């Protein structure tokens, strides 16, 4: 079972920041938060991951709360090409744990 | 650097047949994972290989099997196909199966239709 809870869908206006929340209240100390997205008919695309510090890369920023029970993926200037299903995944970087995808958030960017 | 490639991209088979799907990981990546994606069940993990050894396995029947070769290329096989096996089969590669560089890179998938 997925260890995360995400809203089923969200809309965001083109050019605005898209903020996608994720709850992972049972996260343990050695588990990372990963974000992937899947554009229709393509394989999932890795976006970003983090442990406890906020992270930023060329695609997005990841804000993790101090208690690590939730996080937010931020796409700073959403474009139409950001329309996709976004998956938040919790996984340990040690051992034999597999990636477990939940149902994700369907983000629609509105022109 | 070339991405993950999967062949074939599309496949139509009939019930009872078997099928073999192929995945070539990103150069230098040694871990390969397979996933099945259907509208009803979403993305489900099948198995993961690293250095030609299966490290992890999802909850699929024994009809689903896989292997990895010394060059890290991987194949998965489904025998005695059922209608419910119709799905998008995705392969993902990563440098290693654990550690801080675990992020997986997915291929475009093979869409299998069983009639």
Backbone of each chain as ProteinMPNN parsed JSONL, in Angstrom:
{"seq_chain_A": "XXXXXXXXXXXXXXXXXXXXXXXXXXXXXXXXXXXXXXXXXXXXXXXXXXXXXXXXXXXXXXXXXXXXXXXXXXXXXXXXXXXXXXXXXXXXXXXXXXXXXXXXXXXXXXX", "coords_chain_A": {"N_chain_A": [[0.832, -1.182, 0.0], [0.381, 2.282, -0.709], [2.219, 4.832, 0.97], [1.467, 7.364, 1.132], [-0.687, 10.28, 0.87], [-2.534, 12.034, -1.455], [-4.165, 14.839, -3.057], [-6.802, 14.14, -5.379], [-7.099, 15.59, -7.76], [-6.043, 18.704, -9.272], [-6.165, 22.118, -10.328], [-4.32, 24.624, -12.09], [-3.413, 27.904, -12.989], [-1.837, 28.82, -16.012], [1.522, 29.92, -15.907], [1.439, 30.593, -13.259], [2.48, 29.585, -9.919], [2.494, 26.173, -9.204], [1.374, 24.303, -6.559], [1.754, 21.339, -5.065], [0.417, 19.241, -2.72], [1.391, 16.712, -0.289], [0.73, 14.148, 1.951], [2.437, 12.327, 4.383], [2.291, 10.877, 6.9], [3.218, 8.705, 8.32], [5.86, 8.431, 7.856], [9.185, 7.245, 8.193], [12.383, 7.637, 9.867], [14.48, 7.084, 8.057], [13.462, 7.307, 5.563], [13.0, 8.624, 2.345], [11.452, 11.28, 0.473], [10.073, 11.102, -2.642], [9.355, 12.5, -5.831], [7.551, 11.985, -8.777], [6.398, 12.388, -12.143], [3.851, 11.762, -14.567], [3.231, 12.091, -17.807], [0.586, 11.94, -20.121], [0.447, 8.765, -21.613], [3.166, 8.373, -21.528], [6.241, 7.175, -19.956], [6.766, 7.387, -16.372], [8.381, 10.299, -15.015], [11.232, 11.243, -13.303], [11.345, 13.737, -10.795], [12.258, 15.072, -8.365], [13.857, 14.579, -5.159], [13.994, 14.257, -1.549], [15.196, 14.346, 1.873], [15.086, 15.645, 4.514], [15.762, 18.3, 4.355], [14.858, 21.222, 2.457], [14.676, 21.046, -1.08], [15.893, 21.969, -4.301], [15.745, 21.974, -7.816], [16.313, 22.155, -11.38], [13.791, 21.694, -12.281], [11.867, 21.806, -10.221], [10.834, 22.675, -6.812], [11.141, 21.259, -3.577], [9.46, 21.185, -0.634], [9.742, 20.252, 2.613], [8.068, 19.582, 5.585], [8.957, 20.433, 8.995], [8.45, 18.35, 10.8], [8.365, 16.317, 9.034], [6.075, 15.096, 8.143], [4.588, 15.874, 6.036], [4.749, 17.202, 2.679], [5.477, 19.536, 0.015], [5.36, 19.912, -3.41], [6.659, 22.214, -5.621], [6.039, 23.795, -8.598], [7.451, 26.352, -10.15], [6.696, 28.172, -12.263], [4.178, 27.362, -13.9], [3.6, 25.566, -16.916], [1.737, 24.659, -19.888], [2.712, 22.211, -20.585], [3.225, 21.02, -18.214], [1.035, 19.682, -17.397], [-0.075, 16.767, -16.011], [0.039, 13.572, -14.254], [0.974, 13.581, -10.941], [3.107, 11.968, -8.763], [3.703, 11.248, -5.405], [6.044, 9.718, -3.429], [7.169, 7.6, -0.842], [10.132, 6.301, 0.313], [12.63, 4.129, 1.587], [16.124, 4.548, 1.306], [17.693, 2.447, 1.692], [18.241, -1.068, 1.781], [15.822, -3.479, 0.567], [13.537, -2.248, -0.419], [10.728, -1.547, -2.475], [9.62, 0.824, -4.982], [6.567, 2.291, -4.358], [3.817, 3.283, -5.969], [1.169, 5.545, -5.524], [-2.133, 6.778, -6.181], [-1.759, 9.313, -7.085], [-1.766, 12.872, -8.058], [-3.762, 14.476, -10.343], [-2.749, 16.999, -12.232], [-3.882, 19.835, -13.829], [-3.064, 22.269, -16.091], [-4.278, 25.389, -16.712], [-4.942, 27.363, -19.53]], "CA_chain_A": [[0.0, 0.0, 0.0], [1.116, 3.532, -0.755], [2.335, 5.437, 2.287], [1.216, 8.792, 0.946], [-2.02, 10.721, 0.498], [-2.492, 13.227, -2.303], [-5.473, 15.157, -3.655], [-7.015, 13.442, -6.644], [-6.867, 16.477, -8.891], [-5.843, 20.122, -9.019], [-5.984, 22.981, -11.486], [-3.441, 25.766, -11.856], [-3.337, 28.78, -14.162], [-0.536, 28.894, -16.678], [2.369, 31.002, -15.445], [1.424, 30.663, -11.797], [3.158, 28.488, -9.235], [1.646, 25.033, -8.844], [1.792, 23.729, -5.28], [1.118, 20.022, -4.926], [0.686, 18.732, -1.364], [1.45, 15.274, -0.052], [0.814, 13.752, 3.359], [3.133, 11.058, 4.647], [2.358, 11.002, 8.354], [3.887, 7.552, 8.946], [7.227, 8.356, 7.341], [10.188, 6.937, 9.209], [13.559, 8.487, 9.814], [15.391, 6.821, 6.945], [12.702, 7.308, 4.308], [13.049, 9.804, 1.51], [10.256, 11.632, -0.298], [10.348, 11.2, -4.072], [8.275, 12.948, -6.7], [7.595, 11.649, -10.19], [5.192, 12.751, -12.857], [3.603, 10.968, -15.758], [2.453, 12.759, -18.844], [-0.229, 10.922, -20.756], [1.034, 7.8, -22.54], [4.625, 8.285, -21.401], [6.698, 6.624, -18.688], [6.964, 8.389, -15.324], [9.608, 11.089, -15.08], [11.736, 11.651, -11.998], [11.395, 15.193, -10.625], [13.09, 15.539, -7.261], [13.65, 13.855, -3.916], [14.633, 14.868, -0.393], [15.084, 13.638, 3.151], [14.489, 16.571, 5.474], [15.981, 19.675, 3.921], [14.206, 21.61, 1.203], [15.517, 20.798, -2.232], [15.507, 22.673, -5.536], [16.509, 21.681, -9.034], [15.852, 22.933, -12.526], [12.385, 21.427, -12.557], [10.922, 22.079, -9.137], [11.317, 22.762, -5.435], [10.473, 20.359, -2.652], [9.443, 21.721, 0.724], [9.365, 19.203, 3.564], [7.82, 20.195, 6.891], [9.968, 20.085, 9.985], [8.156, 17.022, 11.341], [8.465, 15.422, 7.876], [4.833, 14.37, 7.899], [4.003, 16.315, 4.772], [5.65, 17.947, 1.8], [4.842, 20.236, -1.101], [6.146, 20.08, -4.635], [6.344, 23.503, -6.226], [6.471, 24.107, -9.958], [7.405, 27.808, -9.969], [5.968, 28.863, -13.329], [3.588, 26.223, -14.599], [3.271, 25.676, -18.342], [0.768, 23.65, -20.316], [3.402, 20.928, -20.635], [3.285, 20.447, -16.87], [-0.181, 18.896, -17.165], [0.375, 15.384, -15.815], [-0.257, 12.999, -12.937], [2.149, 13.733, -10.084], [3.148, 10.945, -7.72], [4.558, 11.443, -4.245], [6.39, 8.371, -2.976], [8.083, 7.542, 0.291], [10.92, 5.085, 0.207], [13.937, 4.092, 2.212], [17.222, 4.382, 0.363], [18.486, 1.293, 2.098], [17.478, -2.301, 1.809], [15.175, -4.005, -0.624], [12.188, -1.714, -0.552], [10.383, -1.156, -3.835], [8.859, 2.057, -5.143], [5.136, 2.033, -4.386], [3.096, 4.439, -6.479], [-0.237, 5.68, -5.187], [-2.966, 7.204, -7.306], [-1.233, 10.582, -7.574], [-2.606, 14.057, -8.287], [-3.841, 14.893, -11.742], [-2.611, 18.456, -12.324], [-4.247, 20.403, -15.123], [-2.677, 23.666, -16.227], [-5.32, 26.069, -17.464], [-4.371, 28.494, -20.287]], "C_chain_A": [[0.873, 1.24, 0.0], [1.128, 4.149, 0.639], [2.01, 6.909, 2.229], [-0.232, 9.048, 0.587], [-1.901, 12.015, -0.277], [-3.901, 13.552, -2.786], [-5.587, 14.496, -5.019], [-6.696, 14.332, -7.834], [-6.7, 17.916, -8.424], [-5.756, 20.855, -10.347], [-5.04, 24.111, -11.107], [-3.395, 26.591, -13.135], [-1.921, 28.792, -14.708], [0.246, 30.11, -16.199], [2.408, 31.175, -13.946], [2.215, 29.502, -11.213], [2.131, 27.399, -8.912], [2.218, 24.408, -7.575], [1.036, 22.437, -5.048], [1.453, 19.445, -3.554], [0.719, 17.213, -1.319], [1.569, 15.027, 1.447], [1.488, 12.407, 3.481], [3.384, 10.989, 6.143], [3.09, 9.848, 9.023], [5.332, 7.397, 8.469], [8.21, 8.074, 8.477], [11.481, 7.69, 8.901], [14.467, 8.282, 8.616], [14.678, 6.815, 5.595], [12.763, 8.672, 3.619], [11.684, 10.041, 0.878], [10.685, 11.832, -1.745], [9.117, 11.737, -4.792], [8.574, 12.544, -8.135], [6.359, 12.237, -10.841], [5.078, 11.909, -14.111], [2.673, 11.741, -16.679], [1.783, 11.66, -19.653], [0.554, 10.096, -21.774], [2.565, 7.759, -22.525], [4.98, 7.587, -20.091], [6.848, 7.723, -17.655], [8.334, 9.046, -15.431], [10.003, 11.5, -13.676], [11.793, 13.173, -11.928], [12.414, 15.575, -9.58], [12.912, 14.599, -6.079], [14.401, 14.552, -2.79], [14.397, 14.048, 0.851], [14.438, 14.538, 4.206], [14.709, 18.035, 5.097], [15.194, 19.957, 2.65], [15.193, 21.433, 0.06], [14.989, 21.579, -3.432], [16.375, 22.173, -6.67], [15.887, 22.463, -10.175], [14.368, 22.732, -12.818], [11.457, 21.961, -11.484], [11.641, 22.306, -7.82], [10.495, 21.813, -4.584], [10.608, 20.94, -1.254], [8.931, 20.631, 1.653], [9.19, 19.861, 4.93], [8.828, 19.683, 7.919], [9.724, 18.704, 10.601], [8.153, 15.926, 10.279], [7.174, 14.678, 7.575], [4.113, 14.845, 6.642], [5.048, 17.068, 3.96], [4.837, 18.608, 0.699], [5.824, 20.317, -2.249], [5.712, 21.385, -5.269], [6.927, 23.58, -7.627], [6.353, 25.617, -10.085], [6.608, 28.573, -11.025], [5.363, 27.798, -14.244], [3.309, 26.543, -16.07], [2.3, 24.558, -18.695], [1.41, 22.259, -20.335], [3.57, 20.282, -19.265], [2.013, 19.678, -16.518], [0.202, 17.415, -17.141], [-0.205, 14.861, -14.502], [1.03, 13.029, -12.133], [2.053, 12.751, -8.917], [4.153, 11.339, -6.638], [4.8, 10.073, -3.635], [7.364, 8.471, -1.818], [8.839, 6.227, 0.213], [12.227, 5.219, 0.966], [14.995, 3.922, 1.14], [18.123, 3.216, 0.728], [17.617, 0.047, 2.013], [16.765, -2.598, 0.509], [13.768, -3.466, -0.818], [11.909, -1.239, -1.969], [9.693, 0.207, -3.818], [7.382, 1.697, -5.21], [4.417, 3.311, -4.79], [1.654, 4.41, -5.984], [-1.012, 6.112, -6.42], [-2.553, 8.566, -7.846], [-2.258, 11.695, -7.666], [-2.584, 14.394, -9.765], [-3.851, 16.415, -11.779], [-2.938, 18.905, -13.732], [-3.87, 21.868, -15.125], [-3.667, 24.323, -17.181], [-4.717, 27.256, -18.213], [-4.942, 29.828, -19.828]], "O_chain_A": [[1.944, 1.271, 0.607], [0.168, 4.009, 1.397], [2.258, 7.634, 3.193], [-0.925, 8.171, 0.071], [-1.261, 12.968, 0.166], [-4.738, 12.658, -2.914], [-4.593, 14.316, -5.723], [-6.091, 13.881, -8.807], [-7.147, 18.297, -7.342], [-5.333, 20.294, -11.357], [-4.968, 24.509, -9.944], [-3.343, 26.04, -14.234], [-0.944, 28.777, -13.959], [-0.306, 31.206, -16.097], [3.305, 31.828, -13.414], [2.574, 28.559, -11.918], [1.042, 27.681, -8.411], [3.39, 24.035, -7.523], [-0.18, 22.444, -4.857], [2.618, 19.188, -3.249], [0.163, 16.528, -2.176], [2.406, 15.626, 2.122], [1.151, 11.462, 2.768], [4.526, 11.036, 6.601], [3.539, 9.977, 10.162], [5.946, 6.348, 8.66], [8.074, 8.604, 9.579], [11.646, 8.286, 7.837], [15.155, 9.213, 8.198], [15.239, 6.362, 4.597], [12.598, 9.718, 4.247], [10.869, 9.126, 0.762], [11.565, 12.645, -2.031], [7.983, 11.458, -4.402], [9.682, 12.728, -8.64], [5.382, 12.55, -10.16], [6.069, 11.412, -14.645], [1.511, 11.999, -16.369], [2.347, 10.583, -19.843], [1.223, 10.629, -22.661], [3.181, 7.173, -23.415], [4.127, 7.424, -19.219], [7.039, 8.884, -18.018], [9.307, 8.436, -15.875], [9.186, 12.05, -12.937], [12.232, 13.828, -12.874], [13.345, 16.326, -9.871], [11.909, 13.89, -6.005], [15.322, 15.332, -3.031], [13.527, 13.178, 0.893], [13.368, 14.222, 4.727], [13.926, 18.903, 5.481], [14.901, 19.052, 1.869], [16.394, 21.647, 0.221], [13.787, 21.815, -3.555], [17.579, 21.974, -6.513], [15.038, 23.328, -9.96], [13.764, 23.531, -13.533], [10.393, 22.503, -11.783], [12.858, 22.158, -7.71], [9.311, 21.592, -4.836], [11.712, 21.158, -0.755], [7.811, 20.146, 1.491], [10.058, 20.609, 5.38], [9.461, 18.644, 7.732], [10.672, 17.974, 10.891], [7.96, 14.751, 10.589], [7.191, 13.711, 6.813], [3.114, 14.247, 6.241], [6.077, 17.505, 4.475], [3.67, 18.284, 0.482], [6.97, 20.737, -2.083], [4.517, 21.631, -5.434], [8.135, 23.449, -7.826], [5.234, 26.127, -10.125], [5.914, 29.534, -10.693], [5.971, 27.393, -15.235], [2.851, 27.632, -16.415], [2.072, 23.637, -17.91], [0.731, 21.253, -20.127], [4.005, 19.135, -19.163], [1.931, 19.084, -15.443], [0.731, 16.88, -18.116], [-0.845, 15.593, -13.747], [2.065, 12.552, -12.597], [1.06, 12.712, -8.191], [5.291, 11.711, -6.924], [3.848, 9.344, -3.355], [8.264, 9.311, -1.811], [8.238, 5.163, 0.062], [12.848, 6.282, 0.986], [14.77, 3.212, 0.159], [19.187, 3.029, 0.139], [16.397, 0.119, 2.159], [17.083, -2.02, -0.53], [12.9, -4.17, -1.332], [12.757, -0.6, -2.592], [9.243, 0.677, -2.774], [6.986, 0.878, -6.039], [4.408, 4.295, -4.05], [0.999, 3.369, -6.023], [-0.606, 5.849, -7.552], [-2.951, 8.939, -8.95], [-3.443, 11.503, -7.396], [-1.522, 14.573, -10.361], [-4.839, 17.047, -11.403], [-2.356, 18.426, -14.705], [-4.305, 22.628, -14.259], [-3.863, 23.869, -18.308], [-4.043, 28.082, -17.598], [-4.569, 30.874, -20.359]]}, "seq_chain_B": "XXXXXXXXXXXXXXXXXXXXXXXXXXXXXXXXXXXXXXXXXXXXXXXXXXXXXXXXXXXXXXXXXXXXXXXXXXXXXXXXXXXXXXXXXXXXXXXXXXXXXXXXXXXXXXXXXXX", "coords_chain_B": {"N_chain_B": [[23.308, 11.435, -23.378], [21.769, 8.355, -23.966], [18.369, 7.479, -23.253], [16.291, 5.215, -21.313], [15.451, 2.38, -23.125], [12.813, 0.543, -24.61], [11.614, -2.413, -26.043], [9.266, -4.468, -27.806], [7.424, -1.453, -28.752], [4.707, -1.646, -29.021], [2.388, -4.338, -28.82], [0.471, -7.099, -29.776], [-1.188, -9.861, -28.594], [-2.583, -13.184, -28.279], [-4.803, -14.867, -25.999], [-3.281, -17.271, -23.862], [-0.89, -17.369, -25.203], [2.678, -16.626, -25.018], [4.895, -13.963, -24.035], [7.745, -11.892, -24.567], [9.409, -9.168, -23.288], [11.651, -6.443, -23.753], [14.283, -4.527, -22.253], [16.55, -1.884, -22.259], [18.788, -0.405, -20.16], [19.788, 2.923, -19.077], [23.046, 3.857, -20.046], [25.554, 2.621, -17.953], [23.9, 2.369, -15.797], [22.906, -0.028, -13.414], [20.789, -1.195, -12.201], [17.601, -2.503, -12.752], [14.147, -2.123, -12.938], [10.822, -3.405, -13.179], [7.481, -2.521, -14.054], [3.923, -2.756, -13.982], [1.26, -1.144, -15.552], [-2.066, -0.374, -15.32], [-5.367, 0.898, -16.033], [-7.136, 0.36, -13.941], [-5.645, -0.592, -11.72], [-3.447, 1.011, -11.481], [0.035, 1.945, -11.183], [2.022, -0.786, -10.722], [4.494, -2.574, -8.988], [6.65, -4.981, -10.373], [9.174, -6.535, -10.49], [12.659, -6.272, -9.48], [15.972, -6.006, -10.676], [19.434, -6.431, -10.133], [22.765, -6.497, -10.941], [22.392, -8.943, -12.283], [20.805, -10.372, -10.55], [17.74, -11.062, -8.958], [16.341, -8.726, -6.877], [14.092, -7.908, -5.601], [10.586, -8.494, -5.445], [7.323, -8.129, -6.689], [3.756, -8.596, -6.036], [2.864, -10.67, -7.996], [1.679, -13.343, -10.118], [3.423, -16.494, -10.779], [3.588, -16.628, -13.505], [4.71, -14.429, -14.47], [7.91, -13.469, -15.141], [11.419, -12.671, -15.005], [14.658, -11.544, -16.147], [18.108, -10.593, -15.956], [20.841, -9.501, -17.851], [24.451, -9.722, -18.263], [25.246, -7.311, -19.293], [23.518, -5.555, -18.185], [21.128, -5.235, -19.49], [17.653, -6.124, -19.613], [15.059, -8.573, -19.549], [11.567, -9.314, -19.546], [9.187, -11.87, -19.08], [6.027, -13.127, -19.895], [3.979, -15.768, -19.42], [1.413, -17.932, -20.725], [-0.727, -16.045, -21.418], [-3.274, -13.844, -20.187], [-6.437, -12.122, -20.508], [-6.461, -10.036, -18.7], [-3.855, -9.287, -18.522], [-3.336, -7.324, -20.223], [-1.826, -4.293, -20.594], [0.256, -1.421, -19.836], [3.619, -1.909, -19.84], [6.279, -1.013, -17.961], [9.686, -0.14, -17.793], [12.341, 0.656, -15.628], [15.382, 2.294, -14.908], [18.212, 2.567, -12.706], [21.182, 3.905, -11.181], [22.143, 2.413, -9.004], [20.537, 0.072, -6.764], [19.923, 1.149, -4.316], [20.616, 3.719, -1.859], [21.722, 7.163, -2.152], [21.524, 7.834, -4.781], [19.344, 6.775, -6.03], [17.3, 7.496, -7.737], [14.927, 6.677, -10.222], [14.786, 6.127, -13.73], [12.502, 6.126, -16.242], [11.471, 4.11, -19.02], [9.689, 4.399, -22.201], [7.774, 2.485, -22.244], [6.043, -0.63, -22.988], [3.226, -1.332, -24.714], [0.992, -3.76, -24.174], [-1.451, -5.719, -25.61], [-3.871, -8.071, -25.031], [-5.803, -10.389, -26.669]], "CA_chain_B": [[23.219, 10.036, -22.961], [20.486, 7.803, -24.367], [17.515, 7.098, -22.144], [15.887, 3.812, -21.233], [14.716, 1.972, -24.31], [12.031, -0.668, -24.46], [11.109, -2.969, -27.294], [8.691, -3.537, -28.769], [6.592, -0.433, -28.134], [3.327, -2.134, -29.036], [2.344, -5.77, -29.036], [-0.841, -7.717, -29.648], [-1.078, -11.306, -28.445], [-3.843, -13.823, -27.923], [-4.795, -15.598, -24.728], [-2.545, -18.522, -23.873], [0.46, -17.211, -25.752], [3.635, -16.011, -24.113], [5.507, -12.773, -24.602], [8.995, -11.429, -23.96], [9.643, -7.733, -23.458], [13.062, -6.135, -23.539], [14.6, -3.208, -21.711], [17.958, -1.51, -22.179], [18.871, 0.727, -19.229], [20.727, 4.003, -19.374], [24.419, 3.385, -19.953], [26.145, 2.769, -16.626], [22.931, 1.968, -14.779], [22.981, -1.457, -13.193], [19.558, -1.687, -11.596], [16.44, -2.414, -13.638], [12.881, -2.514, -12.329], [9.685, -3.524, -14.095], [6.189, -2.154, -13.496], [2.748, -2.906, -14.827], [0.314, -0.052, -15.334], [-3.402, -0.543, -15.874], [-6.269, 1.956, -15.537], [-7.796, -0.01, -12.695], [-4.709, -0.862, -10.619], [-2.361, 1.99, -11.435], [1.398, 1.458, -11.394], [2.352, -1.823, -9.755], [5.847, -3.086, -9.097], [6.768, -6.396, -10.73], [10.431, -7.014, -9.898], [13.85, -5.447, -9.655], [17.197, -6.771, -10.864], [20.704, -5.733, -9.979], [23.867, -7.441, -11.152], [21.83, -10.219, -12.753], [20.085, -11.039, -9.469], [16.472, -10.446, -8.585], [16.462, -8.211, -5.516], [12.793, -7.638, -5.013], [9.526, -9.007, -6.306], [5.983, -7.705, -6.311], [2.76, -9.643, -5.844], [2.356, -11.151, -9.266], [1.818, -14.808, -10.207], [4.653, -17.014, -11.344], [3.608, -16.493, -14.971], [5.544, -13.256, -14.743], [9.293, -13.726, -14.756], [12.36, -11.757, -15.633], [16.077, -11.829, -15.964], [18.996, -9.498, -16.332], [22.063, -9.995, -18.451], [25.679, -9.123, -17.728], [25.361, -5.916, -19.755], [22.425, -4.882, -17.472], [19.854, -5.334, -20.215], [16.727, -7.005, -18.905], [13.864, -9.049, -20.232], [10.54, -9.937, -18.736], [8.402, -12.841, -19.821], [4.723, -13.479, -19.343], [3.513, -16.987, -20.074], [-0.03, -18.205, -20.664], [-1.332, -14.717, -21.293], [-4.693, -13.682, -19.885], [-6.939, -10.819, -20.942], [-6.103, -9.067, -17.665], [-2.448, -8.895, -18.627], [-3.262, -6.154, -21.098], [-1.328, -3.198, -19.754], [1.506, -0.772, -20.222], [4.713, -2.45, -19.035], [7.316, 0.011, -17.871], [10.985, -0.509, -17.269], [13.034, 1.81, -15.065], [16.757, 1.983, -14.51], [18.891, 3.46, -11.777], [22.594, 3.568, -11.035], [22.211, 1.332, -8.023], [19.189, -0.119, -6.227], [19.726, 1.804, -3.022], [21.532, 4.837, -1.683], [21.201, 8.493, -2.473], [21.361, 8.032, -6.222], [18.409, 5.732, -6.403], [16.204, 7.915, -8.61], [14.714, 5.801, -11.362], [14.455, 6.753, -15.001], [11.598, 5.198, -16.894], [11.353, 4.053, -20.462], [8.374, 4.783, -22.722], [6.827, 1.396, -22.008], [5.516, -1.506, -24.031], [1.785, -1.513, -24.524], [0.597, -5.119, -24.535], [-2.89, -5.981, -25.702], [-4.166, -9.504, -25.127], [-7.168, -10.546, -27.201]], "C_chain_B": [[21.829, 9.52, -23.317], [19.705, 7.389, -23.128], [17.255, 5.608, -22.138], [15.097, 3.467, -22.494], [14.011, 0.655, -24.05], [11.548, -1.111, -25.832], [10.296, -4.223, -27.028], [7.863, -2.459, -28.054], [5.133, -0.874, -28.043], [3.339, -3.611, -29.423], [0.909, -6.246, -28.865], [-0.651, -9.224, -29.627], [-2.456, -11.868, -28.133], [-3.687, -14.61, -26.628], [-4.055, -16.926, -24.872], [-1.142, -18.412, -24.434], [1.401, -16.677, -24.668], [4.298, -14.837, -24.825], [6.788, -12.433, -23.845], [9.19, -9.966, -24.302], [11.081, -7.422, -23.073], [13.258, -4.713, -23.059], [16.108, -3.002, -21.7], [18.076, -0.282, -21.288], [19.795, 1.819, -19.748], [22.142, 3.468, -19.165], [25.009, 3.663, -18.566], [25.193, 2.408, -15.496], [22.92, 0.454, -14.648], [21.716, -2.054, -12.587], [18.402, -1.476, -12.56], [15.213, -2.917, -12.893], [11.797, -2.559, -13.392], [8.396, -3.205, -13.349], [5.102, -2.463, -14.512], [1.796, -1.761, -14.517], [-0.984, -0.328, -16.065], [-4.298, 0.564, -15.327], [-6.866, 1.624, -14.174], [-6.869, -0.117, -11.502], [-3.58, 0.149, -10.525], [-1.021, 1.331, -11.72], [1.737, 0.433, -10.317], [3.719, -2.41, -10.055], [5.83, -4.582, -9.402], [8.006, -7.015, -10.091], [11.565, -6.06, -10.228], [15.066, -6.354, -9.758], [18.402, -5.864, -10.689], [21.808, -6.766, -10.088], [23.362, -8.852, -11.403], [21.062, -10.992, -11.685], [18.787, -10.295, -9.171], [16.545, -10.018, -7.121], [15.117, -8.084, -4.82], [11.718, -8.092, -5.977], [8.191, -8.528, -5.776], [5.039, -8.89, -6.22], [2.103, -10.052, -7.151], [2.55, -12.664, -9.337], [3.104, -15.215, -10.906], [4.723, -16.956, -12.859], [4.484, -15.316, -15.398], [6.959, -13.544, -14.254], [10.203, -12.745, -15.47], [13.773, -12.246, -15.48], [16.873, -10.604, -16.381], [20.301, -10.099, -16.822], [23.28, -9.228, -17.913], [25.874, -7.68, -18.185], [24.24, -5.045, -19.172], [21.107, -4.849, -18.242], [18.953, -6.362, -19.525], [15.582, -7.42, -19.818], [12.845, -9.487, -19.202], [9.672, -10.805, -19.641], [7.072, -13.054, -19.11], [4.238, -14.698, -20.114], [2.004, -17.113, -19.893], [-0.819, -16.907, -20.45], [-2.834, -14.785, -21.026], [-5.12, -12.285, -20.329], [-6.507, -9.715, -19.975], [-4.651, -8.638, -17.689], [-2.266, -7.719, -19.575], [-2.913, -4.938, -20.253], [-0.168, -2.515, -20.452], [2.588, -1.312, -19.285], [5.888, -1.49, -19.111], [8.575, -0.553, -17.243], [11.639, 0.761, -16.745], [14.444, 1.401, -14.69], [17.275, 2.998, -13.511], [20.331, 2.993, -11.656], [22.771, 2.341, -10.14], [20.816, 1.181, -7.43], [18.941, 0.555, -4.884], [20.712, 2.952, -2.921], [20.944, 6.129, -2.2], [21.042, 8.732, -3.964], [20.376, 7.019, -6.78], [17.437, 6.155, -7.48], [16.144, 7.068, -9.88], [14.323, 6.608, -12.596], [13.694, 5.72, -15.822], [11.713, 5.25, -18.412], [9.937, 4.409, -20.898], [7.317, 3.704, -22.525], [6.525, 0.564, -23.244], [4.037, -1.692, -23.75], [1.398, -2.876, -25.069], [-0.918, -5.225, -24.528], [-3.076, -7.472, -25.897], [-5.617, -9.659, -25.575], [-7.634, -12.001, -27.066]], "O_chain_B": [[20.827, 10.164, -23.008], [20.273, 7.006, -22.105], [17.9, 4.84, -22.851], [14.179, 4.193, -22.876], [14.532, -0.228, -23.369], [11.133, -0.301, -26.661], [10.613, -4.972, -26.104], [7.635, -2.567, -26.849], [4.421, -0.517, -27.104], [4.158, -4.069, -30.22], [0.217, -5.846, -27.928], [-0.033, -9.796, -30.525], [-3.376, -11.134, -27.771], [-2.58, -14.966, -26.224], [-4.19, -17.616, -25.883], [-0.295, -19.266, -24.171], [0.98, -16.33, -23.565], [4.265, -14.733, -26.051], [6.894, -12.66, -22.64], [9.141, -9.577, -25.468], [11.653, -8.054, -22.185], [12.499, -3.81, -23.411], [16.854, -3.841, -21.194], [17.528, 0.771, -21.612], [20.495, 1.638, -20.744], [22.401, 2.719, -18.222], [24.966, 4.79, -18.073], [25.624, 2.169, -14.368], [22.925, -0.264, -15.648], [21.589, -3.273, -12.476], [18.244, -0.39, -13.119], [15.23, -3.993, -12.296], [11.855, -1.833, -14.385], [8.229, -3.56, -12.182], [5.323, -2.436, -15.723], [1.555, -1.445, -13.352], [-0.998, -0.497, -17.284], [-4.014, 1.113, -14.262], [-7.074, 2.514, -13.35], [-7.256, 0.229, -10.385], [-2.824, 0.129, -9.553], [-0.943, 0.308, -12.399], [1.737, 0.757, -9.129], [4.058, -2.703, -11.202], [5.097, -5.349, -8.777], [7.9, -7.911, -9.253], [11.467, -5.192, -11.095], [15.185, -7.34, -9.03], [18.38, -4.687, -11.052], [21.784, -7.789, -9.404], [23.842, -9.82, -10.814], [20.706, -12.15, -11.899], [18.748, -9.065, -9.138], [16.781, -10.84, -6.236], [15.028, -8.146, -3.593], [11.919, -8.077, -7.191], [7.954, -8.521, -4.568], [5.46, -10.043, -6.313], [0.918, -9.798, -7.369], [3.457, -13.212, -8.71], [3.779, -14.401, -11.535], [5.777, -17.201, -13.445], [4.931, -15.233, -16.542], [7.167, -13.831, -13.075], [9.797, -12.076, -16.42], [14.051, -13.222, -14.783], [16.373, -9.709, -17.062], [20.796, -11.082, -16.272], [23.145, -8.227, -17.209], [26.586, -6.913, -17.537], [24.04, -3.917, -19.622], [20.076, -4.469, -17.685], [19.428, -7.334, -18.936], [15.199, -6.696, -20.737], [13.197, -9.97, -18.126], [9.461, -10.496, -20.814], [7.01, -13.148, -17.884], [4.105, -14.649, -21.337], [1.408, -16.479, -19.022], [-1.482, -16.72, -19.43], [-3.552, -15.638, -21.549], [-4.294, -11.389, -20.503], [-6.223, -8.592, -20.393], [-4.256, -7.728, -16.96], [-1.165, -7.185, -19.709], [-3.627, -4.601, -19.309], [0.318, -2.956, -21.494], [2.476, -1.18, -18.066], [6.413, -1.2, -20.187], [8.529, -1.335, -16.293], [11.507, 1.825, -17.351], [14.672, 0.29, -14.212], [16.827, 4.144, -13.479], [20.664, 1.852, -11.978], [23.455, 1.379, -10.489], [19.989, 2.081, -7.579], [17.819, 0.516, -4.38], [21.55, 3.135, -3.804], [19.793, 6.17, -2.635], [20.474, 9.748, -4.364], [20.564, 6.48, -7.87], [16.797, 5.301, -8.095], [17.159, 6.786, -10.516], [13.632, 7.623, -12.511], [14.166, 4.608, -16.062], [12.01, 6.29, -19.0], [9.08, 4.688, -20.06], [6.118, 3.968, -22.625], [6.724, 0.996, -24.379], [3.649, -2.154, -22.677], [1.467, -3.119, -26.274], [-1.577, -4.862, -23.553], [-2.51, -8.066, -26.815], [-6.536, -9.132, -24.947], [-8.755, -12.329, -27.457]]}, "name": "protein", "num_of_chains": 2, "seq": "XXXXXXXXXXXXXXXXXXXXXXXXXXXXXXXXXXXXXXXXXXXXXXXXXXXXXXXXXXXXXXXXXXXXXXXXXXXXXXXXXXXXXXXXXXXXXXXXXXXXXXXXXXXXXXXXXXXXXXXXXXXXXXXXXXXXXXXXXXXXXXXXXXXXXXXXXXXXXXXXXXXXXXXXXXXXXXXXXXXXXXXXXXXXXXXXXXXXXXXXXXXXXXXXXXXXXXXXXXXXXXXXXX"}
